[in-house]
Amino acid sequence: MYTEKTVREFLDALASKEAVPGGGSGAALSGAQAAALVSMVCNLTIGKKGYEAMQDALTRVLERSEAIRRELLDLLEDDTQVYGRVMEAYRLPRKTAEEKEARETAMQSALKAAAEVPLTIAERCAQVVELALPAAEMGNQWAVSDAGVSALLAEAAMYAALLNVTINLSSIRDEAYVAATRKCMEEITWAKTDTRDRVLAIVNDKIGA
Amino acid sequence: MYTEKTVREFLDALASKEAVPGGGSGAALSGAQAAALVSMVCNLTIGKKGYEAMQDALTRVLERSEAIRRELLDLLEDDTQVYGRVMEAYRLPRKTAEEKEARETAMQSALKAAAEVPLTIAERCAQVVELALPAAEMGNQWAVSDAGVSALLAEAAMYAALLNVTINLSSIRDEAYVAATRKCMEEITWAKTDTRDRVLAIVNDKIGA
């Protein structure tokens, strides 16, 4: 389990010449960090004097950010697994016509799984961008910069994860699947950069930038 | 040492109601991940057939990315330390005029240290954005998306770190120091978003987006 490695060990594994963990797992970890920062802002606000009116809303935000943080850590592990499946399929024998066909079928199935995991990572990161907005609007003034960090990291991690979707789509032959996935990518990213910029405008206003 | 915690524990600490680790450390970790991904692209290219001409240049890139990765992990720890110093100064007694003055002096000194660490984090992240460019241009085609992930995460982490500079600057009274730091921030960010976009254009071209 990569999430049970120390931060230093995880980065060593990321930097190594082994193909996993790769960019998909990196995106998941940055997204998980962004979710954790939304949680931190909520945790520094809930129960604090002067923020009573925000308590209920931020409790709901916290529930979501914590659920997404857990999911993103699972997705970090999943991403290392699906890449392994593509590699396994790639190494299948391809001497006879039957072998070639079986290998291609295995490859196509593995590539779809390898596209779906980073697609879900991107979707969760997009949700974190949305959660950073109430955190910036209602969260403890002292921690407002952390909501800004969250929006920045989550938006970047979303696009980072989608690069890993695109690289897999380029080898998938099922055109309907590719088209549906591209549509899904558009929906995930829709207005997220604007939301990030709204968060940053609130943060900059509050920290007197 | 936060970098000796497991990934899961580090995220728990980030999400908790403790003020450290906070957004500065989160930015440092995302920057370190971005540096690790540049290293990974280099490690997947150096010594590989077809990439002989890139070997020397990418060996130099790898040396830099690995040095920056180590620095960013040290800066992650430093950021938790300097915040502690601000909190310590904040808690100093302030009954007499002498106490008030001593407290203010301690606060101002601690705030400068708390601004300088994320400023250095931002500078290192900016350097990673620059390193992602040769990684995307010359790196192994199979790993090119990782160079894109690196550029995305490093650019976002750079701006994330700078939010933590700005929030500290807002309480620093030394106007010359504030002006010099703001100038430094401009120099750090100069053209980095353009460089990120150049990296992404190369990556998208190579992965057939």
Interface residues (C-beta under 8 A of the other chain):
Chain A: Y2 T3 E4 K5 T6 V7 R8 F10 L11 D12 L14 A15 S16 K17 A19 G22 G23 G26 A27 L29 S30 A32 Q33 A34 A35 A36 L37 S39 M40 N43 L44 S65 E66 R69 L73 L76 W142 A143 V144 S145 D146 G148 V149 S150 L152 L153 E155 A156 A157 Y159 A160 L163 N164 T166 I167 S170 V203 N204 I207 G208 A209
Chain B: Y2 T3 E4 K5 T6 V7 R8 F10 L11 D12 L14 A15 S16 K17 A19 G22 G23 G26 A27 L29 S30 A32 Q33 A34 A35 A36 L37 S39 M40 N43 L44 S65 E66 R69 L73 L76 W142 A143 V144 S145 D146 G148 V149 S150 L152 L153 E155 A156 A157 Y159 A160 L163 N164 T166 I167 S170 V203 N204 I207 G208 A209
